[in-house]
Amino acid sequence: MTNERERDTSGQFAEETTDDDILTAMHKSEFPAVTARWVADTLDINRPSAHRRLEALHEEGEVERGKLSPRVVIWWISEKK
């Protein structure tokens, strides 16, 4: 296959969407908080990848999260102090 996406050193497909892409989309959103589904749909990535990336951004202190219900998690940009 000639159009195959690049793979990282572990053989996984390399991410084409950056953390900055996610944060920029969130900043530009008309909503104060978003879901992983919204990020996935906006950036044309799959929902598990969006969720994993949002979790990583949360661990880095870039975004905050809250649970609206056991299955609904929202994410928003952290206010840096």
N, CA, C and O atoms as CSV, one atom per row, in Angstrom:
chain,resi,resn,atom,element,x,y,z
A,1,MET,N,N,0.842,-1.174,0.000
A,1,MET,CA,C,0.000,0.000,0.000
A,1,MET,C,C,0.892,1.243,0.000
A,1,MET,O,O,1.776,1.363,0.848
A,2,THR,N,N,0.678,2.142,-0.913
A,2,THR,CA,C,1.556,3.304,-1.015
A,2,THR,C,C,1.108,4.474,-0.152
A,2,THR,O,O,1.933,5.325,0.183
A,3,ASN,N,N,-0.166,4.552,0.221
A,3,ASN,CA,C,-0.671,5.679,1.011
A,3,ASN,C,C,-0.819,5.331,2.487
A,3,ASN,O,O,-1.571,5.995,3.200
A,4,GLU,N,N,-0.122,4.311,2.956
A,4,GLU,CA,C,-0.240,3.917,4.356
A,4,GLU,C,C,0.339,4.999,5.254
A,4,GLU,O,O,1.384,5.580,4.964
A,5,ARG,N,N,-0.372,5.257,6.359
A,5,ARG,CA,C,0.123,6.241,7.321
A,5,ARG,C,C,1.405,5.747,7.952
A,5,ARG,O,O,1.662,4.545,8.022
A,6,GLU,N,N,2.207,6.699,8.412
A,6,GLU,CA,C,3.452,6.352,9.096
A,6,GLU,C,C,3.155,5.706,10.434
A,6,GLU,O,O,2.133,5.982,11.061
A,7,ARG,N,N,4.068,4.838,10.864
A,7,ARG,CA,C,3.938,4.182,12.161
A,7,ARG,C,C,5.056,4.676,13.074
A,7,ARG,O,O,6.140,5.041,12.621
A,8,ASP,N,N,4.755,4.676,14.398
A,8,ASP,CA,C,5.778,5.079,15.355
A,8,ASP,C,C,6.708,3.905,15.640
A,8,ASP,O,O,6.594,2.857,15.005
A,9,THR,N,N,7.626,4.072,16.587
A,9,THR,CA,C,8.626,3.041,16.866
A,9,THR,C,C,8.033,1.762,17.434
A,9,THR,O,O,8.671,0.710,17.385
A,10,SER,N,N,6.794,1.838,17.983
A,10,SER,CA,C,6.159,0.629,18.517
A,10,SER,C,C,5.253,-0.033,17.488
A,10,SER,O,O,4.588,-1.021,17.800
A,11,GLY,N,N,5.216,0.492,16.267
A,11,GLY,CA,C,4.404,-0.092,15.219
A,11,GLY,C,C,2.993,0.460,15.141
A,11,GLY,O,O,2.226,0.079,14.257
A,12,GLN,N,N,2.638,1.364,16.067
A,12,GLN,CA,C,1.317,1.984,16.051
A,12,GLN,C,C,1.310,3.106,15.019
A,12,GLN,O,O,2.349,3.687,14.706
A,13,PHE,N,N,0.122,3.398,14.495
A,13,PHE,CA,C,0.029,4.531,13.582
A,13,PHE,C,C,0.445,5.798,14.305
A,13,PHE,O,O,0.027,6.032,15.438
A,14,ALA,N,N,1.257,6.611,13.667
A,14,ALA,CA,C,1.706,7.875,14.243
A,14,ALA,C,C,0.524,8.851,14.273
A,14,ALA,O,O,-0.278,8.895,13.340
A,15,GLU,N,N,0.430,9.613,15.331
A,15,GLU,CA,C,-0.639,10.598,15.468
A,15,GLU,C,C,-0.404,11.729,14.473
A,15,GLU,O,O,0.712,12.231,14.339
A,16,GLU,N,N,-1.463,12.120,13.781
A,16,GLU,CA,C,-1.372,13.247,12.860
A,16,GLU,C,C,-1.919,14.519,13.488
A,16,GLU,O,O,-1.575,15.623,13.065
A,17,THR,N,N,-2.762,14.369,14.488
A,17,THR,CA,C,-3.335,15.507,15.198
A,17,THR,C,C,-2.483,15.777,16.427
A,17,THR,O,O,-2.206,14.866,17.208
A,18,THR,N,N,-2.068,17.020,16.600
A,18,THR,CA,C,-1.204,17.363,17.725
A,18,THR,C,C,-2.035,17.817,18.929
A,18,THR,O,O,-3.225,18.107,18.808
A,19,ASP,N,N,-1.383,17.871,20.088
A,19,ASP,CA,C,-2.034,18.415,21.279
A,19,ASP,C,C,-2.446,19.855,21.032
A,19,ASP,O,O,-3.514,20.284,21.470
A,20,ASP,N,N,-1.605,20.603,20.333
A,20,ASP,CA,C,-1.953,21.994,20.016
A,20,ASP,C,C,-3.206,22.075,19.154
A,20,ASP,O,O,-4.006,22.996,19.317
A,21,ASP,N,N,-3.389,21.119,18.233
A,21,ASP,CA,C,-4.614,21.085,17.425
A,21,ASP,C,C,-5.831,20.920,18.325
A,21,ASP,O,O,-6.847,21.588,18.131
A,22,ILE,N,N,-5.730,20.036,19.304
A,22,ILE,CA,C,-6.848,19.784,20.222
A,22,ILE,C,C,-7.128,21.032,21.053
A,22,ILE,O,O,-8.278,21.452,21.177
A,23,LEU,N,N,-6.083,21.621,21.619
A,23,LEU,CA,C,-6.269,22.812,22.456
A,23,LEU,C,C,-6.803,23.985,21.641
A,23,LEU,O,O,-7.640,24.742,22.132
A,24,THR,N,N,-6.339,24.148,20.416
A,24,THR,CA,C,-6.825,25.230,19.556
A,24,THR,C,C,-8.305,25.032,19.247
A,24,THR,O,O,-9.084,25.984,19.300
A,25,ALA,N,N,-8.692,23.811,18.927
A,25,ALA,CA,C,-10.101,23.534,18.654
A,25,ALA,C,C,-10.951,23.832,19.876
A,25,ALA,O,O,-12.042,24.388,19.749
A,26,MET,N,N,-10.467,23.471,21.056
A,26,MET,CA,C,-11.215,23.743,22.279
A,26,MET,C,C,-11.330,25.241,22.531
A,26,MET,O,O,-12.386,25.717,22.947
A,27,HIS,N,N,-10.256,25.990,22.284
A,27,HIS,CA,C,-10.297,27.450,22.457
A,27,HIS,C,C,-11.307,28.078,21.510
A,27,HIS,O,O,-12.012,29.015,21.886
A,28,LYS,N,N,-11.384,27.572,20.290
A,28,LYS,CA,C,-12.272,28.140,19.276
A,28,LYS,C,C,-13.717,27.670,19.410
A,28,LYS,O,O,-14.608,28.204,18.750
A,29,SER,N,N,-13.950,26.675,20.260
A,29,SER,CA,C,-15.295,26.124,20.409
A,29,SER,C,C,-16.261,27.175,20.936
A,29,SER,O,O,-15.884,28.056,21.709
A,30,GLU,N,N,-17.506,27.064,20.507
A,30,GLU,CA,C,-18.540,27.955,21.035
A,30,GLU,C,C,-18.998,27.520,22.419
A,30,GLU,O,O,-19.771,28.222,23.070
A,31,PHE,N,N,-18.521,26.357,22.871
A,31,PHE,CA,C,-18.924,25.792,24.150
A,31,PHE,C,C,-17.829,25.984,25.204
A,31,PHE,O,O,-16.647,25.966,24.859
A,32,PRO,N,N,-18.188,26.167,26.471
A,32,PRO,CA,C,-17.172,26.306,27.519
A,32,PRO,C,C,-16.477,24.988,27.855
A,32,PRO,O,O,-15.370,24.983,28.394
A,33,ALA,N,N,-17.138,23.862,27.529
A,33,ALA,CA,C,-16.567,22.533,27.756
A,33,ALA,C,C,-17.001,21.643,26.594
A,33,ALA,O,O,-18.033,21.881,25.965
A,34,VAL,N,N,-16.208,20.627,26.321
A,34,VAL,CA,C,-16.490,19.739,25.194
A,34,VAL,C,C,-16.377,18.283,25.636
A,34,VAL,O,O,-15.872,17.991,26.721
A,35,THR,N,N,-16.843,17.388,24.801
A,35,THR,CA,C,-16.712,15.950,25.047
A,35,THR,C,C,-15.645,15.378,24.117
A,35,THR,O,O,-15.235,16.019,23.150
A,36,ALA,N,N,-15.210,14.172,24.426
A,36,ALA,CA,C,-14.257,13.497,23.546
A,36,ALA,C,C,-14.886,13.286,22.171
A,36,ALA,O,O,-14.195,13.379,21.157
A,37,ARG,N,N,-16.183,13.004,22.125
A,37,ARG,CA,C,-16.877,12.843,20.838
A,37,ARG,C,C,-16.788,14.129,20.029
A,37,ARG,O,O,-16.551,14.083,18.822
A,38,TRP,N,N,-16.976,15.280,20.678
A,38,TRP,CA,C,-16.887,16.565,19.974
A,38,TRP,C,C,-15.486,16.744,19.404
A,38,TRP,O,O,-15.337,17.123,18.243
A,39,VAL,N,N,-14.451,16.474,20.210
A,39,VAL,CA,C,-13.062,16.589,19.740
A,39,VAL,C,C,-12.841,15.652,18.555
A,39,VAL,O,O,-12.253,16.047,17.548
A,40,ALA,N,N,-13.311,14.418,18.676
A,40,ALA,CA,C,-13.138,13.432,17.606
A,40,ALA,C,C,-13.810,13.897,16.319
A,40,ALA,O,O,-13.206,13.842,15.248
A,41,ASP,N,N,-15.044,14.350,16.419
A,41,ASP,CA,C,-15.771,14.795,15.234
A,41,ASP,C,C,-15.153,16.053,14.630
A,41,ASP,O,O,-15.063,16.176,13.408
A,42,THR,N,N,-14.730,16.978,15.475
A,42,THR,CA,C,-14.159,18.242,15.001
A,42,THR,C,C,-12.831,18.032,14.291
A,42,THR,O,O,-12.558,18.670,13.275
A,43,LEU,N,N,-12.005,17.136,14.826
A,43,LEU,CA,C,-10.660,16.932,14.280
A,43,LEU,C,C,-10.545,15.676,13.413
A,43,LEU,O,O,-9.458,15.335,12.947
A,44,ASP,N,N,-11.664,14.997,13.203
A,44,ASP,CA,C,-11.701,13.801,12.363
A,44,ASP,C,C,-10.709,12.735,12.836
A,44,ASP,O,O,-9.908,12.210,12.063
A,45,ILE,N,N,-10.796,12.436,14.139
A,45,ILE,CA,C,-10.027,11.330,14.719
A,45,ILE,C,C,-11.024,10.420,15.420
A,45,ILE,O,O,-12.175,10.808,15.621
A,46,ASN,N,N,-10.604,9.211,15.798
A,46,ASN,CA,C,-11.572,8.335,16.453
A,46,ASN,C,C,-11.739,8.726,17.924
A,46,ASN,O,O,-10.841,9.311,18.530
A,47,ARG,N,N,-12.914,8.390,18.489
A,47,ARG,CA,C,-13.239,8.812,19.842
A,47,ARG,C,C,-12.297,8.247,20.890
A,47,ARG,O,O,-11.917,8.986,21.799
A,48,PRO,N,N,-11.893,6.973,20.822
A,48,PRO,CA,C,-10.937,6.499,21.827
A,48,PRO,C,C,-9.614,7.268,21.790
A,48,PRO,O,O,-9.019,7.520,22.838
A,49,SER,N,N,-9.154,7.639,20.610
A,49,SER,CA,C,-7.921,8.440,20.516
A,49,SER,C,C,-8.122,9.814,21.136
A,49,SER,O,O,-7.260,10.312,21.860
A,50,ALA,N,N,-9.266,10.421,20.846
A,50,ALA,CA,C,-9.558,11.736,21.425
A,50,ALA,C,C,-9.593,11.646,22.948
A,50,ALA,O,O,-9.044,12.505,23.637
A,51,HIS,N,N,-10.234,10.612,23.467
A,51,HIS,CA,C,-10.319,10.450,24.920
A,51,HIS,C,C,-8.926,10.239,25.527
A,51,HIS,O,O,-8.592,10.843,26.546
A,52,ARG,N,N,-8.132,9.396,24.907
A,52,ARG,CA,C,-6.769,9.132,25.390
A,52,ARG,C,C,-5.934,10.415,25.386
A,52,ARG,O,O,-5.196,10.681,26.335
A,53,ARG,N,N,-6.052,11.196,24.333
A,53,ARG,CA,C,-5.288,12.440,24.232
A,53,ARG,C,C,-5.762,13.456,25.272
A,53,ARG,O,O,-4.945,14.167,25.858
A,54,LEU,N,N,-7.067,13.530,25.503
A,54,LEU,CA,C,-7.594,14.432,26.528
A,54,LEU,C,C,-7.136,14.000,27.912
A,54,LEU,O,O,-6.821,14.849,28.746
A,55,GLU,N,N,-7.091,12.702,28.174
A,55,GLU,CA,C,-6.573,12.202,29.459
A,55,GLU,C,C,-5.123,12.625,29.649
A,55,GLU,O,O,-4.739,13.053,30.738
A,56,ALA,N,N,-4.314,12.506,28.597
A,56,ALA,CA,C,-2.900,12.900,28.677
A,56,ALA,C,C,-2.787,14.407,28.938
A,56,ALA,O,O,-1.976,14.836,29.758
A,57,LEU,N,N,-3.595,15.201,28.247
A,57,LEU,CA,C,-3.581,16.653,28.473
A,57,LEU,C,C,-4.029,16.976,29.899
A,57,LEU,O,O,-3.540,17.931,30.502
A,58,HIS,N,N,-4.942,16.197,30.430
A,58,HIS,CA,C,-5.383,16.390,31.822
A,58,HIS,C,C,-4.226,16.098,32.781
A,58,HIS,O,O,-3.990,16.861,33.718
A,59,GLU,N,N,-3.515,15.012,32.554
A,59,GLU,CA,C,-2.377,14.661,33.411
A,59,GLU,C,C,-1.286,15.723,33.354
A,59,GLU,O,O,-0.561,15.921,34.329
A,60,GLU,N,N,-1.165,16.406,32.217
A,60,GLU,CA,C,-0.167,17.473,32.063
A,60,GLU,C,C,-0.664,18.810,32.604
A,60,GLU,O,O,0.077,19.793,32.606
A,61,GLY,N,N,-1.915,18.851,33.061
A,61,GLY,CA,C,-2.472,20.081,33.609
A,61,GLY,C,C,-2.962,21.065,32.571
A,61,GLY,O,O,-3.209,22.228,32.891
A,62,GLU,N,N,-3.107,20.624,31.334
A,62,GLU,CA,C,-3.551,21.514,30.260
A,62,GLU,C,C,-5.069,21.650,30.206
A,62,GLU,O,O,-5.589,22.706,29.847
A,63,VAL,N,N,-5.775,20.584,30.563
A,63,VAL,CA,C,-7.238,20.622,30.555
A,63,VAL,C,C,-7.760,20.048,31.865
A,63,VAL,O,O,-7.085,19.272,32.542
A,64,GLU,N,N,-8.963,20.445,32.196
A,64,GLU,CA,C,-9.668,19.920,33.365
A,64,GLU,C,C,-10.782,19.021,32.864
A,64,GLU,O,O,-11.168,19.085,31.697
A,65,ARG,N,N,-11.294,18.184,33.753
A,65,ARG,CA,C,-12.404,17.322,33.364
A,65,ARG,C,C,-13.413,17.230,34.483
A,65,ARG,O,O,-13.096,17.447,35.652
A,66,GLY,N,N,-14.619,16.908,34.109
A,66,GLY,CA,C,-15.690,16.696,35.069
A,66,GLY,C,C,-16.644,15.654,34.525
A,66,GLY,O,O,-16.808,15.518,33.312
A,67,LYS,N,N,-17.269,14.923,35.423
A,67,LYS,CA,C,-18.227,13.888,35.021
A,67,LYS,C,C,-19.643,14.411,35.220
A,67,LYS,O,O,-20.022,14.802,36.324
A,68,LEU,N,N,-20.413,14.414,34.153
A,68,LEU,CA,C,-21.817,14.785,34.251
A,68,LEU,C,C,-22.664,13.595,34.649
A,68,LEU,O,O,-23.715,13.744,35.272
A,69,SER,N,N,-22.197,12.411,34.284
A,69,SER,CA,C,-22.846,11.152,34.643
A,69,SER,C,C,-21.772,10.069,34.524
A,69,SER,O,O,-20.657,10.369,34.099
A,70,PRO,N,N,-22.073,8.830,34.884
A,70,PRO,CA,C,-21.037,7.796,34.781
A,70,PRO,C,C,-20.454,7.637,33.374
A,70,PRO,O,O,-19.322,7.177,33.222
A,71,ARG,N,N,-21.215,8.013,32.354
A,71,ARG,CA,C,-20.734,7.830,30.984
A,71,ARG,C,C,-20.422,9.133,30.249
A,71,ARG,O,O,-19.946,9.091,29.115
A,72,VAL,N,N,-20.674,10.270,30.856
A,72,VAL,CA,C,-20.458,11.545,30.168
A,72,VAL,C,C,-19.391,12.347,30.900
A,72,VAL,O,O,-19.569,12.750,32.050
A,73,VAL,N,N,-18.271,12.570,30.200
A,73,VAL,CA,C,-17.161,13.357,30.733
A,73,VAL,C,C,-17.019,14.607,29.867
A,73,VAL,O,O,-17.050,14.528,28.639
A,74,ILE,N,N,-16.864,15.752,30.512
A,74,ILE,CA,C,-16.618,16.992,29.784
A,74,ILE,C,C,-15.207,17.479,30.097
A,74,ILE,O,O,-14.646,17.180,31.152
A,75,TRP,N,N,-14.656,18.228,29.165
A,75,TRP,CA,C,-13.281,18.720,29.250
A,75,TRP,C,C,-13.275,20.210,28.953
A,75,TRP,O,O,-14.019,20.672,28.088
A,76,TRP,N,N,-12.440,20.970,29.661
A,76,TRP,CA,C,-12.297,22.396,29.400
A,76,TRP,C,C,-10.846,22.790,29.639
A,76,TRP,O,O,-10.090,22.085,30.308
A,77,ILE,N,N,-10.480,23.929,29.076
A,77,ILE,CA,C,-9.100,24.435,29.176
A,77,ILE,C,C,-8.843,24.900,30.603
A,77,ILE,O,O,-9.647,25.626,31.187
A,78,SER,N,N,-7.717,24.474,31.154
A,78,SER,CA,C,-7.312,24.883,32.496
A,78,SER,C,C,-6.969,26.357,32.495
A,78,SER,O,O,-6.432,26.891,31.524
A,79,GLU,N,N,-7.288,27.002,33.599
A,79,GLU,CA,C,-6.845,28.379,33.787
A,79,GLU,C,C,-5.492,28.325,34.473
A,79,GLU,O,O,-5.387,27.931,35.634
A,80,LYS,N,N,-4.458,28.724,33.746
A,80,LYS,CA,C,-3.102,28.702,34.300
A,80,LYS,C,C,-2.958,29.815,35.334
A,80,LYS,O,O,-3.461,30.922,35.143
A,81,LYS,N,N,-2.273,29.512,36.421
A,81,LYS,CA,C,-2.085,30.507,37.473
A,81,LYS,C,C,-0.702,31.087,37.397
A,81,LYS,O,O,-0.348,31.947,38.203
